[in-house]
Amino acid sequence: MKKYFGKKVMTKTCAAAAIVGLLMTGCAPKRGGDATTAADPSATTAEAGTTDPSGSQEGTTEYAGVDPKAAVIDLASISVSDYLDMSKVKDLKIKTSDVTASDAFIKYNIAAALASNYGFTWEDVDRTVEAGDLVTIDYKGYINDILFNGGTAEDYELGIGSGKFIPGFEDGIIGKKVGVEFDLPVTFPEDYQEASYAGKDAVFKVTVKKIQAMPTPTDEQIKEKSKDKYTTYRAFYDETAAEIKQNYHDSIILGRIMSVIDEKKEHEGLINEYVQQQLYNVDRACESYNTDRLTYLNYLGYTADQFESILRENGKAYSKQKLTILGICRDEGLEIKDGELDAFKKKLVEQYDELTSVEQLMELMAEDELEYQLYYDKFLEYLKNYKTVDDTEAVEKTTEAVKETEAEVTTEAATEEATEAATEAEAE
């Protein structure tokens, strides 16, 4: 659940991070570089302002409050086929290896979880780079020996296994030493979002400036930091690794599904639903921070128009994903049965300390919003049980096809030889 329940005290740092994270959705500004990631050299960023939020910069007019419940679209009114062509989903084939998280991905995310959830800190190490490390690098990217736009950064922090950069980049840093510049050749994916780079070879000149690793906590440390949620580090590791693997599996499948869906037209109602709900969340954060939205946006370096423009772009992705999930649930017969929604409401009340009753929940959320959350849970089960194509099966099918082709060629050659022999015999 992403709904903001209850009034919370937010520090300036936390509040700023929350808003910037919302704005950039994965493309937060990076200090010390002019690029976000090598996997997105064309991406742009907006640096946050530094003015104290107690005094606003000159900007646009004040916002009025928003009611997110009023913007929620009635799910029963949505005809998914009017907005999306989902005909290619049924023929989609995804290999098991494609949805299997790498060891490096697991190691890095385990370390990141220790840092973000329990306050463990990265420590400098004197060795070559290993999977799961956090490195600070300088890099410059070249295509045909020409420095390309957005491919340069200094003092960039990169998790080895984070998957932030294009395939091959992070692996190419493993085994490198601090202070030595090296060439790292990569190839942009054929389906890369910036068409002018898609499929092209590139070379990055990279220098590792610092290597950090996450020390393995003791059982006592993890027990204390997790407040007895985990009694041993092994228990934490196993549970967290399982979640990482499942989330990776689900995100890859969702991404592949989304990639084969064609959008016929935008659903303006769902886009507005997203915008209004995010504005509401920002206002609640500002309330905790004892400021107003315009002042706070100015503090971060955004005008009202810029902020709404970014929200609208994110809203388009939200709309398509919501339509996709709703469409698949309907196509797969994952409908909500009698009594399920009422049970779901009670479950939420039990999960959140801020909620004391279903009535209080319904004051905060619209019925259709809760109904979609239940559909989303059903969709996650669908992803979990999604049948992928086993790699060995794919290889066997390819091998069989090759053998059949070879057999056909052999048969044709034998027939030709026999025909030629018969023709020579007749001639004699």
N, C-alpha and C positions, 0 to 999 in steps of 0.2 A: 504494500500500500504506500502510495506517495503523498497521500493527503497530509497536510500539516495539522496535527492534532495538538491542542493545548498551547499555552503561551510559554515560550522558551526564551531564555536569556542568551543572546548571541554576542560574542565578542566581535570587535571590528574585523579582525582577521577572518574569523569563521564566516561572518556575514558576507564579506567581500568575496571570499572563496566560493561561497554558495551561489552568489549572483553571477560571478564570472563563469563558474562551471555551467550554470544554466544557459548563459548567453552563448558560450562557445561550443557547448556539447561535444567535448572531446578535442576542441581546438583552442584550449586556453592559451593566453599569451605566454611566450617563453622569454625569460630574461636572458640577455646576453646574445641573442641571435635574431636574425631577420627572417627565420623560417620556422614553421611549426614542426614538421617532420619531413624526412626524406621521402616518405611515402605520399606526401602531399605537397610537392614543391610549389604548387600554384595557390595554396591556401593563404588567406590573409588573416591578420590578427588585429585586434584593437587593444592598445595598452590602456590600463585603468588609470584614472586621474589620481592626483595626490592631494587634492583640496580636502580639508577637514569637512565632514558631512554636516557639521553644525552651521556651516554657511554655504549656501548653494552658489554655483556659478550661474552666469546668465544663460537662460535656456528657454525651453518651451513652456506652455501654460501648465497649470496643475492638473493632475488626473482626478477624476471622480472615483469613488469606491466601486468595486465590482462584486457581483453576486455570481459565483461560479456555478451554483446549482441551476440558475436560470438559463445558462448557456448549454447545458447538457442536452444532447440530441436523443430523442426517443429511438431506441434501437429497433423497435418494431417498424418504424417508418423508413428504415434504411434498406434500399434495394442495392445490394453490393454490385450486382451485374450492371447497374446503370453507371458505375464509376470505375470498375475494374474488369479486365479480361483475365480470368484465372484459368483459362483452358490448358495452359502449358504445365500447370502444377502436377497434374496426374501423371505426366510422362517424365517428370524430373527424376534423375538418377544421381545419387550422391554416394561417393565411395566412403567406406568406413574410415580409411586413413585420413580423409579430409576433415573428419569431425573429431579426430583424436588429438587431444592436447599434447604438445611435445613436453619432454622432461624439462627443458629450459623454461617453457611457459609456466609450468607448475612450480618450479623452484622460485622463479622471480615473484610470482603472485603469492606464494606462501610467505616469502620475505616481506612483500608489500603489506600483507595482512597483519603480520607481526608489528610492523611500523605504524600502520594507520589505526588498527583496532586496539592495540595494547601498549603503544608507546615505546617499543623497542627501537634502537637506533642503529643505523648503518655505521660500520667502522672501516677506516682506511686499512687496506692490506697491501703488502709488498710482494706481489707475484703477478703472473700473467692473468688476463681476463678469463673468467669461467662463466658458464651458464648460471643465470640467477643473480649475477653481480649488478651493481649500479655503477655506471661509468660516466665520467665527465669527458666530453670529447669536443674537438674542433673538427669541422669538415667542410669541404668544398666539392660540389658535384659538377662533373663535366660530361657533356654529350658531344661527341665528335671534337673533342679538345676545346670546346667552348663552354665557359661557365654558364650554367643555366639559371634562370630566375627562380629564387626560392630554395636553392640547393646549398645554401651556405649558413653556417651557424658557428658560434663560439660558446664555449662553456655550457654545452648542451648536456643535460642529464638524461641518460638513456638506460632503461632496464634491459639487460640481456635476456630476452625471453618475453618481453612485454608485447611484442608483435606490433609495435608502433610504426616501424619502418617497413619498406617493401622487402619481399622475400630475399634472403641472402645477406642483407646488410648486417643484422645483429650477429648472425653466425660468423660473418667475416671478421668480427672483432675478437672473437674467442681466441685465446692463445697469444694475443698481442701484449706488448709491454708499454709501460708509461714512457712518454717522451719521444717515441719513434714514429715518424710519419710513414704511412704506408698507403698503397693504392688498393682500393676495394672495388672490384668490378661487379656490377649487378645488371639485371635486365628488368625494366619496368613491365608489369603484367600487361597482357594483351587487352584486358578489360579495364585498364587504368582510367581513372575518372578524368584526368587531363589528357584528351585525345592526342595532343601533339607529342606527348611522351610515351604513349602506349606502345609496348613492344620494343622500345629502343634500348640499346645498350648504353650504360653510363659507367663512369669511373669516379669514385669519391676518393679524395685525398683526405685521410683521417689521421688525427693524432689523439691518442688517449692521454688525458691529463691527470686523471685520478681514477682509482679503482676502489670501490667499497663493497663490503659483503655484510650479510646479516648473520651474526653469530647465533649458533643454535642455543636456545634458552634451556635452562635446566627445568626439571619437572616442578621444582619449587617456584621458580620464576613464573612459569606459565600458569600454575595454579593460583598464585597471588594476583597476577595481572588480569586473569579472566574471572576473578572472583569465584573460584571453585567450579566454573563451567567445565573446565578441563583439569583433570588431576595429573595428567602426564603430557609431555610434549608429543609423544606418539599419538595420543588420543586427539590432540589438536591437529596434528599433521594429517592424520587419516581422514578426519571429517572435512577439513578445509580442502584437501586435495580432491576429495570426492565432489565437493561443491564446485571447485574450479573446473574439473573435467566435465561435469554436467552442464555448467554454464557455457563453456566453450562449445560443447556439442550442440546445445540449443541455439546459440547465437549464429553458428555457421549455417545450420539448417534454415533458420529464419532468414538469414541473408540470402541464401540460395533461392529460397521460395520467393522472396521479394524481387529478386533479379529477373525472374521469368514472368512476373506479373506486369501487364501493360495497363497504364492508367488512361482511362477514356476521358475523364474530366475530374477536376478538383471538387471536393466536397467542402464548400464554403462553411457550412454549419459546423463540421468537425474541426476545421482550422480555427474558427472563432472559439469553439469550445476549449481548445488547447490554450489559445492566447488568454482568454479570460481566467482560466484556472491558474496559469502561471503568474498573471498579474495579481491574482488573489494571494498566491503563495508569497510573492514579493512584498505585498502590503502587510501580511502577517509578520514577516521578518522585520519589516520597517517598524511595525508597532512594538515589537520586542526591543528594537534598537532605539525607540523613541525619536523617530524621524519620519519624514514623509517621502513618498516614492521619488518625486522629482529631485529633491535634494540628494537623495541617495544615489540616483542614477548619475547625476552631475558629479558626485564624488567619485564614481567609478569611471567617469569620462564619456558617458553616453547621453545623448539627447533622448527625449521621449520618442521621437520618430525613429531614431536608430534602433532603440530597444524593441519597439513594436515590429519593425521590419525584420529583425532577427527572430523574434518570436513567431512571426508569420511563416518564415522559411522553415523553422523547426516544426511548426504546426502542419505544414504540408506532409512532412515525413510521418508525423504522428497520425494524421488522417489516413494515409495509405496503409500504415501498419494496422491501425484499428479496423479498417475495412477488410484487410487481409485476414486477420484473426477471426473476425466475425464470419467472413465468408467460408473459411475452412471449417470452423465449428459447425456451421449449418450444413456444409457439404458432407462432413463426416458423421453427421447425426449426433453431435455433441451438444444437444439442447439441454436447457435447464429444466429439470423435472420438478414436480410438485413438492414443495417443502424444502428444496435445496437452498433457495435464496434466503429463507428465514433462518435456516441452520447456519448459513454463511454469515449472516449479520451477527448472530450470537457468538460465533467463533471470533469475529473481529473485536467484539466488545471484550472478550476474554483475553485477547492478545495485547490490547493497548491499555496501559494503566490510566491514560487520560479519559478513557470512556467508562461510564458507569452503567449505561443502559442502551438498548436499541433505539429508544426515542432520541437520546442525545446524538447517536450516530446519524440518524435520519435528519437531524437539524443541520448536520455538516455536509452530508452527501445526498445526492439525488438517487432515486430508486434505480434509474437506468445506469448510473455510474457504478453502483454496486453490482448490478447485473453484469456489466461488462467485466468487472474485476473477477467475477465468477467464471465468465467465459474465458478470461485470460488464464485462470488456473487450469481449466480444462484443456486449453491450448498447450500449456506447458507439459501436460501429460501426453498430449499428442506428439510433441517434439521428443519427449523422453522415449516413446515407443516407436519412433519413426524408423522404418526399415531402410537401412542403407545397403548398398551393394558391396559385398565383401571383395577386397582386392584380389584374393586368390581366385574367386569366382570370375572376376573380370578377366584375369590373366588366362584362366582356363578357356573361357569363351573365345578370347583372342587367339589362343593357341589352336583351338579346334577349328576356328575360321581359317587360320593359316594352313593347317593340315589339309582341310577340305580343298583350299585353293591349290595347294601343292599336288594333291591327288588328281584334281581336275587337269592340271598342267601335265602331269605324268601320263595320264590317260590319253590326253590329246596328242602328246608326243609319240606314245606307243602306236596310236592309231595312224598317225602320219607315217611312221616308219613301216608299219605293216602295209599301208597303201602303196608306199614307194616300192617296197619289195615285190608286191603283187604286180605292179605296173612293169617293173624290170623283167619279171618272169614272163609276162605276156609278150614283152618285146623280144625276148630271146626265142 
